[in-house]
Amino acid sequence: MEEGLIYPFSFQLLVHHQDNLEGYDMINRLMSEYENLSNGAITSRDGSFRLVSFQCTTTPNFVQKTSYGVLWTALFEAELYI
């Protein structure tokens, strides 16, 4: 009866960089690294959850140009076994 459940965990990743191409490349590298995580690659320190799956739900997109540089974003969803 003490079985855990799988919960979706959605989040947005933002990359803000002075160089437009560098910001775009960085968010693509992060997306690639995250999508290649294996089952159980992320666990909590106290063992309260573990990663079941991880996927990019919205590929990198331009958000806006600011006085600092350019802002890029991507949306992700992880499934966590809790």
C-alpha positions as CSV (number, residue, x, y, z in Angstrom):
1,M,0.0,0.0,0.0
2,E,3.0,2.3,0.4
3,E,3.7,2.6,-3.4
4,G,4.8,5.9,-4.7
5,L,3.3,7.8,-7.6
6,I,4.7,9.4,-10.7
7,Y,4.2,13.2,-10.8
8,P,4.8,15.5,-13.8
9,F,7.1,18.4,-13.0
10,S,7.1,21.2,-15.6
11,F,9.6,24.1,-15.7
12,Q,11.0,26.8,-18.0
13,L,14.7,27.2,-18.6
14,L,15.9,30.7,-19.6
15,V,19.3,31.6,-21.0
16,H,20.3,35.3,-21.1
17,H,23.6,36.0,-22.9
18,Q,25.2,39.1,-24.5
19,D,26.0,37.1,-27.6
20,N,22.9,35.9,-29.5
21,L,24.5,32.9,-31.1
22,E,26.2,31.8,-27.8
23,G,22.9,32.0,-25.9
24,Y,21.1,30.0,-28.6
25,D,23.9,27.4,-28.6
26,M,23.9,27.1,-24.8
27,I,20.2,26.5,-24.5
28,N,20.4,23.8,-27.3
29,R,23.3,22.1,-25.5
30,L,21.3,22.1,-22.2
31,M,18.3,20.7,-24.0
32,S,20.4,17.9,-25.5
33,E,22.1,17.1,-22.2
34,Y,18.8,17.0,-20.3
35,E,17.0,14.9,-22.9
36,N,19.8,12.3,-22.8
37,L,19.5,11.7,-19.0
38,S,18.9,8.1,-18.1
39,N,16.1,6.9,-15.9
40,G,17.1,7.5,-12.3
41,A,19.9,10.0,-13.3
42,I,18.5,12.6,-10.8
43,T,17.6,11.6,-7.3
44,S,17.0,13.7,-4.2
45,R,19.6,13.7,-1.4
46,D,17.1,12.1,1.0
47,G,15.7,9.6,-1.5
48,S,12.3,11.2,-1.6
49,F,12.1,11.1,-5.4
50,R,13.9,9.9,-8.5
51,L,13.8,10.8,-12.2
52,V,11.6,8.6,-14.4
53,S,11.7,10.6,-17.7
54,F,12.7,13.9,-19.0
55,Q,11.7,15.7,-22.2
56,C,11.7,19.1,-23.9
57,T,8.1,20.1,-24.6
58,T,8.9,23.4,-26.4
59,T,12.2,23.7,-28.2
60,P,14.3,26.8,-27.7
61,N,12.7,30.0,-28.6
62,F,13.7,33.6,-28.8
63,V,12.1,35.7,-26.1
64,Q,13.4,39.2,-26.4
65,K,16.5,41.4,-26.8
66,T,17.4,43.4,-23.7
67,S,19.9,46.0,-22.8
68,Y,22.2,43.2,-21.6
69,G,21.8,40.8,-24.5
70,V,19.3,38.2,-25.8
71,L,17.0,36.0,-23.9
72,W,16.1,32.4,-25.0
73,T,13.7,29.9,-23.4
74,A,12.7,26.3,-23.6
75,L,10.0,24.3,-21.7
76,F,10.7,20.9,-20.1
77,E,8.7,18.3,-18.3
78,A,10.2,15.7,-16.0
79,E,8.3,12.7,-14.5
80,L,9.3,12.1,-10.9
81,Y,8.7,9.0,-8.9
82,I,7.7,10.1,-5.4
